[in-house]
């Protein structure tokens, strides 16, 4: 029982020592928070710049892919 207590207390000390720098870090955003915000802003701006023909072709392609994959003709 005694060695187990030593191992647990050692693990607790290591955890507290290693968690110190993380606790002192800047908490301005969550993990990947700014990345996802910039990712969404980029693609929203990209779709706003596209003309209607490109979006229509992409939409038709998505519908066609959905129809092809959902139809039973491809399964035997």
Buried (B, 14 or more C-beta within 10 A) or exposed (E): EEEEEEEEEEEEEEEEEEEEEEEEEEEEEEEEEEEEEEEEEEEEEEEEEEEEEEEEEEEEEEEEEEEEEEEEEEEE
